[in-house]
């Protein structure tokens, strides 16, 4: 996976990721320049738009899972948060208190 992201932690979230840290437009423009497609401005714009579109879809997918209401758990016999929502709460708290400096 190639992950273009402005946040280092988010860019390295998945195993076997090539992380390209930075603004999506700046990174895709540099990639296009290195690939020899300097004269393909329209192609670069389409690529950047495709990436923005995919990023929006990914954000909506995550938001749907993070904002999920508690679900009734048959084992615990009470409502519990789904795993993505629970992990996000913990990750946000860790970022808020600066827990990353301990790892």
C-alpha positions as CSV (number, residue, x, y, z in Angstrom):
1,X,0.0,0.0,0.0
2,X,1.2,3.5,-0.8
3,X,-0.2,5.9,1.8
4,X,0.0,9.7,1.1
5,X,-0.8,11.4,4.3
6,X,0.1,14.5,6.2
7,X,0.1,12.7,9.5
8,X,3.0,10.3,10.1
9,X,1.1,8.0,12.5
10,X,-1.8,7.7,10.1
11,X,0.5,7.1,7.1
12,X,2.2,4.2,8.9
13,X,-1.0,2.7,10.2
14,X,-0.9,-0.4,8.0
15,X,1.8,-3.1,7.6
16,X,3.8,-3.2,4.4
17,X,3.1,0.5,3.7
18,X,5.2,2.9,1.7
19,X,4.5,6.2,3.5
20,X,4.7,9.4,1.5
21,X,4.3,12.2,4.1
22,X,3.0,15.5,3.0
23,X,0.2,17.4,1.2
24,X,-1.6,15.2,-1.4
25,X,-1.2,17.8,-4.2
26,X,2.5,18.4,-3.5
27,X,3.3,14.7,-3.2
28,X,1.4,13.7,-6.4
29,X,3.0,16.6,-8.3
30,X,6.4,15.4,-7.3
31,X,5.6,11.8,-8.2
32,X,4.3,12.9,-11.6
33,X,7.5,15.0,-12.1
34,X,9.7,12.1,-11.3
35,X,7.8,9.7,-13.5
36,X,8.5,11.8,-16.6
37,X,4.9,13.1,-17.1
38,X,5.7,16.8,-16.7
39,X,3.7,17.6,-19.8
40,X,0.6,15.8,-18.7
41,X,-1.0,18.4,-16.5
42,X,-4.6,17.1,-17.1
43,X,-3.5,13.6,-16.2
44,X,-2.0,15.0,-13.0
45,X,-5.2,16.8,-12.1
46,X,-7.3,13.6,-12.7
47,X,-4.9,11.6,-10.6
48,X,-5.1,14.2,-7.8
49,X,-8.9,14.2,-8.1
50,X,-9.1,10.4,-8.0
51,X,-6.9,10.4,-4.9
52,X,-9.1,13.1,-3.2
53,X,-12.2,11.1,-4.1
54,X,-10.7,7.9,-2.6
55,X,-9.6,9.7,0.5
56,X,-13.2,11.1,1.0
57,X,-14.6,7.6,0.6
58,X,-12.1,6.3,3.2
59,X,-13.0,9.1,5.6
60,X,-16.7,8.4,5.3
61,X,-16.0,4.6,5.8
62,X,-14.0,5.3,9.0
63,X,-16.6,7.9,10.3
64,X,-19.4,5.4,9.9
65,X,-17.5,2.9,12.0
66,X,-16.3,5.3,14.6
67,X,-19.7,6.9,15.1
68,X,-21.5,3.6,15.5
69,X,-23.9,3.4,18.4
70,X,-23.3,0.8,21.1
71,X,-24.4,-2.7,20.1
72,X,-26.1,-5.2,22.4
73,X,-23.6,-7.9,23.3
74,X,-25.0,-11.3,24.0
75,X,-22.1,-12.4,26.2
76,X,-21.9,-9.3,28.4
77,X,-25.7,-8.8,28.3
78,X,-25.4,-5.1,27.8
79,X,-24.5,-2.5,25.2
80,X,-20.8,-2.3,24.1
81,X,-18.9,-0.2,21.7
82,X,-17.9,-1.8,18.4
83,X,-14.1,-2.3,18.2
84,X,-13.4,0.5,15.8
85,X,-15.2,3.1,17.9
86,X,-13.5,1.8,21.1
87,X,-10.1,1.9,19.6
88,X,-10.7,5.5,18.3
89,X,-11.6,6.7,21.7
90,X,-8.5,5.3,23.2
91,X,-6.3,6.6,20.3
92,X,-7.7,10.1,20.6
93,X,-7.2,10.1,24.3
94,X,-3.6,8.9,23.9
95,X,-3.0,11.7,21.4
96,X,-4.6,14.2,23.7
97,X,-2.3,13.3,26.6
98,X,0.8,12.9,24.5
99,X,1.1,9.2,25.2
100,X,3.1,8.7,22.0
101,X,6.2,10.1,23.8
102,X,6.2,7.0,26.1
103,X,6.5,4.6,23.2
